[in-house]
Amino acid sequence: MRIIILAGGYGTRLQRDLRNHDPQGVYRHLQGMPKALLPIGHRPLISHWMETLWKCRSQIDEIYVVCNDFYFKMFEDWAKDWEEAVLFNDGTGTNETRLGAVACIYLPVDRIGFEDDVTVIGGDTLFKDDFDLASVWQEFRRRQQQTPDASLVLACPCTDEDTVKVGILETDDKRVTAFLEKPGPSQTTSRKSCPCFYVLSKASLPLIEQYLEERKEGPVEGRDATGNFIQYLYPRLPVYTYDITARFDVGALSSYISCHQYFLRQGSLQSRDEIKMSKQHPKGEGHMMQKSKSKRLPATFLPGFHDKGAVECMRYNTLGKTGLEVSLIGLGGSPFGSVFHPMSLEMGSKVVRKALQSGINYIDTSPYYGNRKSETMLGKILKDIPREAYYIATKVGRYKPNVEEMFDFSAEKTLSSVDESLRLLGLDYADIIQVHDIEFAPNLDVVLKECLPALECVKKAGKARFIGITGFPLDMYRNILERSTVPIDVALSYCHLTLHDTSLLDLIPYLKEKGLGIINASPISMGLLTHRGPPDWHPAPAAIKEACREAALYCQSLGVDISKLAMHYTLSQNATDLTLVGMDTEEIVRSNLEIALGTLTELEKETLDHILKRFFEPLKNKSWEGIEVKNYRAKLKDVEGACH
């Protein structure tokens, strides 16, 4: 089977909509971009097809992508990740001089001169995730056994209102008997639309040349709509239909948004690591998929928005079994809630943009950070940033600063909190929603029987893609994971992979065995590993605070930044998928990127070795486990006693 993907259009309607119907510029990153390369979900539209084709690679000989000269360089850049795609430049530079889609089908047929069956795919067309390419080809082969010259097209249901927008098929026992181009609803009883996806028999290919020859003197419109060729084909050779449930045709901005939002909500087909091509294919696998020599960019990369060089330098890990490729460091959300000191909206916007454009693609927030100030500020910032450029997580369970309203793990509160978080963030869904600080629940049953099942409902409703848990006590994770009937995708631990405490390393093999994505937070241990020291409320016992203070003073005496050493030490363990860091200025973003991707000087290495041995090894992973819960319960008891 040969594949032809039609990507030679100019997208004039979409570009016009971007100029006239996007006043806030939310989609300005789409300007000057061909439809086949539009970001749909977290990858270009055409890459969805490449991943679908990858599943059937043993049946494919070659893939041809027909594009125009105006956008050819953009397709060349895209093809660096998909070297198995053979690009055909149709030589046109304007919409007025376009060849037309039928002529673009014939372009590789004429040049290569092959005699084989061909699947034609519209570069502005996608189907829902129940579409099964292997089943389509299986039906094509079955029809050919009965009628060797038969071709196969797809039939998709449409509404009465939509008949005037699409080509309509009339059939008899699934054989096409008529093709009507955009008829009124009263002109036909059929509601079977025909998307641009055709499996053409090799016997039908000479008819393409014949069709074009008969229309060479006519207007380009006669050679442009691919449905016109199906209308020409079915009286001459048999054409059968295969039913599908739904289609996306990306034409106007509204149809782009609908398609984009649908695929944003879907989980990845496979992680990009699994999709990467291998030169060592098993025999019989075919030869069309070859390994890309260039470095793959993450699914969140957007040309025109990101600094490509910075993104290429960033390291990405797959977050457990979620398929999300997350940056080595993520953006912690507490600074946007002014938890440590006030942050302005202007500064917050600069921090987020600097972080995202530099390759950081994960943001973590919570209703608790500043009593929803963090979610509120991020919502204002993110409305001007493409949704596909980042992953975002928020939480449920921990809410207000006053003890009597701080925690609520009930199903009712969980459901209402998710809706409020999404409203404040200005989003339809979050990538991950986590249960925040589970150890503070009155008992684990409320988490297991109310909070997590409520999050499962949230996930089924499309408001979250994955579910996570967070907390300080490490034994809590085993307890929850062994008892939960709700699948848990991600675990977030904090302050247990630091200079003074590496106890998370003992838990990681278990979490990986369970397939969880592992997130580490606060490599500077909530301010302990800084020169300015921790905030007054920090729960660490005196021995830990004193060891950290003395280590910081020692580093300061040598002109070494202990926070840099702490960050480097945590990341150098290569133990977790992602480390969250709070960043409140552009300079701190830049500094953390340098630390994450750089190395230490000899002085810094010597200093790190010294403080580990002198100050931190004697602590033997001592922590403050249980202290916060004990203090919380005592305060809650006092409040409840005062009420009585």
Secondary structure by P-SEA (a helix, b strand, c coil): cbbbbbccccaaaaaaaaacccccccccccccccccccccccccaaaaaaaaaaaacccccbbbbbbcccaaaaaaaaacccccbbbbccccccccccccaaaaaaaaaaaaccbbbbbbbbccccccccccaaaaaaaaaaaaaacccbbbbbbbbbcccccccbbbbbbccccccccccccccccccccccccccccccccaaaaaaaaaaacccccccccccaaaaaaaccccbbbbbbbbccccccccaaaaaaaaaaaaacccccccccccccccccccccccbbbbccccccccccccccaaaaaaabbbbcccccccccccbbbbccccccccccccaaaaaaaaaaaaaacccbbbbccccccaaaaaaaaaaacccccccbbbbbbcccccccccccccccaaaaaaaaaaaaaaaccccccbbbbcccccccccccccccaaaaaaaaaaacccccccccccccaaaaaaaaccccccccccccccccccccccccaaaaaaaabbbbbbcccccccccccccccccccccaaaaaaaaaaaaaaaaacccaaaaaaaaaaacccccbbbbbbccaaaaaaaaaaaaccccaaaaaaaaaaaaccccccccccccaaaaaaaaaaaaaaaaaac
